[in-house]
Amino acid sequence: MIILKGAKPSPFVRKVIVALEEKGIPYQLENLAPFPKTPELLAISPLGKIPVLQDGDVHVPDSSVIIAYLERTQPGPSLYPEDPAEYARALFLEELADTRVVDVLGPLFFEKWVKPNVFQQETDDAVVERVLADELPPLLAQLEGFAPDDGGTLLSRFSVADAALCAQLMGLVFTGIGLDASQAPKLASYFDEMLARPSFKSAMPALG
Ligand SMILES: N[C@@H](CCC(=O)N[C@@H](CS)C(=O)NCC(=O)O)C(=O)O
């Protein structure tokens, strides 16, 4: 049995849960926090981060590496397009989700969830307000440009790009901020459609 170590509040853990569910791979989620950086954590995750996937004796850290690994252990259904241009597009959108989207949503997640729940510290509302006013609108405008016109997936079928992007956007839901459809209507409707998939339902952390 595959063991996924991490916790659903992490967008990168959610991304892997979505991949496991979409591929129909049975797994157990085992709670692992990235703090403190114990020798046990660093032994299986040299960067001290979650998620880590355990498959027998093999430990695989990093969501992108994990999904690439799963593609080799269970090729179908594939989360990577066959067509070279679409394959490149999927990898790029995964990268965009894991970097640019995280740069904006990460501080919101940190302030609204990690500080109160992990460090027993208060949310800095000024940081939240600044990100919501200055950084989130241009990000949503950019993502609107990648959203499909008529629902469905980012590429011609479900791929790692959908798993990566929507796993990040879910942070807006469970921190209570929400995705403002008036700012990004195509993105909001695409995101709603993705959230209705069983894989995303399984990845959603308990709300409240
Ligand atoms: N590139 C990594 C990023 C993983 C990541 O940043 N995980 C966060 C939790 S959301 C973490 O473990 N942070 C702890 C730290 O950076 O010390 C991946 O794709 O898995």
The ligand as an SDF file (V2000), in Angstrom:
LIG
                    3D

 20 19  0  0  0  0  0  0  0  0999 V2000
    8.3660   21.7440   -4.2790 N   0  0  0  0  0  0  0  0  0  0  0  0
    7.7230   21.0910   -3.1650 C   0  0  0  0  0  0  0  0  0  0  0  0
    7.1470   22.1340   -2.2230 C   0  0  0  0  0  0  0  0  0  0  0  0
    6.5760   21.5010   -0.9680 C   0  0  0  0  0  0  0  0  0  0  0  0
    6.3050   22.5360    0.1130 C   0  0  0  0  0  0  0  0  0  0  0  0
    6.7130   23.7050    0.0350 O   0  0  0  0  0  0  0  0  0  0  0  0
    5.6470   22.0620    1.1700 N   0  0  0  0  0  0  0  0  0  0  0  0
    5.4040   22.9270    2.2990 C   0  0  0  0  0  0  0  0  0  0  0  0
    4.0290   22.6610    2.8750 C   0  0  0  0  0  0  0  0  0  0  0  0
    2.8070   23.3760    1.8550 S   0  0  0  0  0  0  0  0  0  0  0  0
    6.4040   22.6160    3.3740 C   0  0  0  0  0  0  0  0  0  0  0  0
    6.6750   21.4800    3.6550 O   0  0  0  0  0  0  0  0  0  0  0  0
    6.9750   23.6720    3.9620 N   0  0  0  0  0  0  0  0  0  0  0  0
    7.9100   23.5540    5.0280 C   0  0  0  0  0  0  0  0  0  0  0  0
    9.1520   24.3210    4.7810 C   0  0  0  0  0  0  0  0  0  0  0  0
    9.2950   24.9340    3.6930 O   0  0  0  0  0  0  0  0  0  0  0  0
    9.9850   24.3480    5.6750 O   0  0  0  0  0  0  0  0  0  0  0  0
    6.6570   20.1270   -3.6720 C   0  0  0  0  0  0  0  0  0  0  0  0
    6.2000   20.2860   -4.8280 O   0  0  0  0  0  0  0  0  0  0  0  0
    6.3000   19.1800   -2.9620 O   0  0  0  0  0  0  0  0  0  0  0  0
  1  2  1  0
  2  3  1  0
  2 18  1  0
  3  4  1  0
  4  5  1  0
  5  6  2  0
  5  7  1  0
  7  8  1  0
  8  9  1  0
  8 11  1  0
  9 10  1  0
 11 12  2  0
 11 13  1  0
 13 14  1  0
 14 15  1  0
 15 16  2  0
 15 17  1  0
 18 19  2  0
 18 20  1  0
M  END
$$$$
